[in-house]
Amino acid sequence: MENKITVKSEYNSLDKLIDFLKGEASYESSIDYDIWDIRTDANGQMEKCVLIKKSSMHGMKVYFSQENELMMSYIIPNKVMNAYFGKSVKARRNILEVITGGIKNVMLSGSQKKAFQEMELIFQKIAA
């Protein structure tokens, strides 16, 4: 689950987003390296994002894809849980991994969508 929104110019940095979240949301939020997609900047350094944790299984990462354009993506913030329940990036998977991956997606998709929509509502206040 992903969504892009354009935000007001006064919220054009990760630090300003964190300040907004601390005042508006009850979720734990921090600035962290993007270990989920491993995005890098022009210098080859790993980029940072705002990590919002609803629980160890539900979270969102937020980063700027362009000037004032905020990209929101659903993630599993716990690294161990993400390794087990997150998206598989393996090039080849055996039949058992495909079947269990499908079952996992069906079981978790409803709660993931609900959590993403709840966290997404916070950012509607700063949308341009």
Residue pairs with C-beta under 8 A, 6 or more apart in sequence:
1 73
1 74
1 112
1 113
1 116
2 71
2 72
2 73
2 74
3 71
3 72
3 120
4 65
4 69
4 70
4 71
4 72
5 69
5 70
5 72
5 123
5 124
5 127
6 68
6 69
6 70
6 127
6 128
7 68
7 69
7 70
7 123
7 126
7 127
7 128
8 68
8 126
8 127
8 128
9 68
9 128
10 16
11 17
11 20
11 126
12 64
12 67
12 68
14 31
14 48
14 49
14 50
14 63
14 64
15 31
17 50
17 62
17 70
18 29
18 30
18 31
18 50
20 126
21 27
21 29
21 50
21 52
21 122
22 29
24 122
24 125
25 52
25 119
25 122
27 52
27 53
27 54
27 119
27 122
28 52
28 53
29 50
29 51
29 52
29 53
30 50
30 51
31 48
31 49
31 50
31 51
32 48
32 49
32 50
32 51
33 46
33 47
33 48
33 49
34 46
34 47
34 48
34 49
34 61
34 63
35 46
35 79
36 61
36 73
36 75
36 82
36 86
37 73
38 46
39 46
39 47
39 49
39 63
40 46
40 47
41 47
47 63
48 63
49 61
49 62
49 63
50 61
50 62
50 63
51 59
51 60
51 61
51 75
51 77
52 59
52 60
52 61
52 62
52 119
53 59
53 77
54 60
54 115
54 118
54 119
55 115
56 76
56 77
56 78
56 81
57 76
57 78
57 81
57 85
57 111
58 74
58 76
58 77
58 111
58 112
58 115
58 116
58 119
59 74
59 75
59 76
59 77
59 119
60 72
60 73
60 74
60 75
60 116
60 119
60 120
61 72
61 73
61 75
62 70
62 71
62 72
62 73
62 123
63 70
63 71
64 70
64 71
65 71
68 128
70 123
72 116
72 119
72 120
72 123
74 112
74 115
74 116
75 82
75 86
76 82
76 85
76 86
85 104
85 108
88 97
88 101
90 97
93 101
